[in-house]
Amino acid sequence: MIVRRAALAAAILVAATSACGDSDETSNASTVPPTTVTTTVTTTVPATTATTTMPATTMPATTVTATSTAPVPSERIIPLDGDVAEIVFALGFGDQVVATDLSATYPPEADALPQIGYQRALTAEPIAAFEPTLLIGTDIAGPPETLDDLERLGFPLVIVPSNASSTGAAEKIMAVADALGAADDGAVLAAQVQSEIDAAAASAPRRDPAPKVASLYIRGSNARLVFGEAYNTHWLVEAAGGVDVADELGVTEAAEISDEAMIAAAPDVLLLTESGLESVGGVDGLFEQIPALAQTPAGEQRAVIAYDAQLLLGNGPRTGQLLAALIDDLTTHTAPDGETQP
């Protein structure tokens, strides 16, 4: 469900910085007008039938309703998540975006904008400094106290759904488009992205046994978690013809796993973000700093796949292309010697 927040009080004078990035210096006050009119926006994601080599599944129509306390202008947009920023730009509203968070690495134009902090650890002052007319985020954006502060200050805020599923990208695109008043363009982009995802999934080879994949969050040798089904990596691995070892390990969100458990899970491939792999010095550093991973089949074959974090975890407009790349990379690392690649 989309939830749009807006203040119920009169305009509040906000002392905030006009600087970008992580600065917490304050200067210049700005006045935010109150919002008073109530509107409702309904977004319907059309039913789509996925065609794969697996049993056909029909994705049911999804209806999302947004409730607002005002018609929201969009002249000064701040996406609070990198994947939302990518969608805003893909819909042609990039010239109205005044700032992004640290997770917005694509497109380059979004990455080059002033930054308002990190999506999970936002503060109100740097955001208020830009006098935004529309804030858009997912449920990742926070902490809740900051969102409440922004609400009290009168800044229109829309929280869009971010479902970790094969239809999540299309649903998110249409919700963002509704918030921007561009439902028709959103429907076109969502249909295109869903078509790319379905086509990639249909092309994935199905082998028995399927290759086992461990999706890991790595930040140096002392920070490592296994991602479970709550993350996009789970459905991506399955759509690519793999098996997520998180299921075997009983991980649904994200959890730290012991060396013994990881060795016993015996993943054939490790799936990481590029920034995570860089934090340990690349593939060599990964197996040197975390020896238990070197004792898995993935370690023995040095089977490591890494993608940009926003691309891998965001479930945005490039998800179909990501799935196609994952299928190719997974096949390259796990196809038996001499097997003809599809």
Disulfide bonds with the S-S distance in Angstrom:
none
